[in-house]
């Protein structure tokens, strides 16, 4: 399944929320590209996995899965049972927390830009 279908096949209010989440990521930095990994929309920074967009199996609420989340200390990020990644839950019935999303993306991208995460 290509990513376009993933987004278009969602029910509202998730569909509009997920499309907006995707737009935020793709417009955040010119070096972010979209692909599919593990059947999920995946966003890479200069070829290195950066984040995913997906929905919670139980609540079906959208979230960002931040690949290097363990290196980021932010009150909105949840670790759950993951050792490396953290998630940022998004309530599809509310306005997107744009500032929170941008803060977390800035911190995450700085890990790549500053060489903490090696880029090929």
NORRAHU-V732798 format. One record per pair of residues at least 12 apart in sequence whose C-alpha atoms are under 7 Angstrom apart, sorted by the first residue. I is the first residue (numbers start at 1). GAP is how many residues later the second one is. Records with the same first field share a line. If there is no record, write none. Layout:
I = GAP ; GAP
This chain:
3 = 33 ; 38
7 = 12
13 = 79 ; 80
14 = 48 ; 78
17 = 75
18 = 44
31 = 14 ; 15
32 = 12 ; 13 ; 14
33 = 12
40 = 12 ; 13 ; 14
41 = 12
46 = 73
48 = 71
49 = 18
50 = 16 ; 17
51 = 13 ; 14 ; 15 ; 16
52 = 12 ; 13 ; 14
53 = 12
61 = 29 ; 30 ; 31
62 = 27 ; 28
63 = 24 ; 25 ; 26 ; 27
64 = 23 ; 24 ; 25
65 = 20 ; 21 ; 22 ; 23
66 = 19 ; 20 ; 21
67 = 17 ; 18
68 = 16 ; 17 ; 40
69 = 15 ; 16 ; 17
70 = 14 ; 15 ; 16
76 = 12
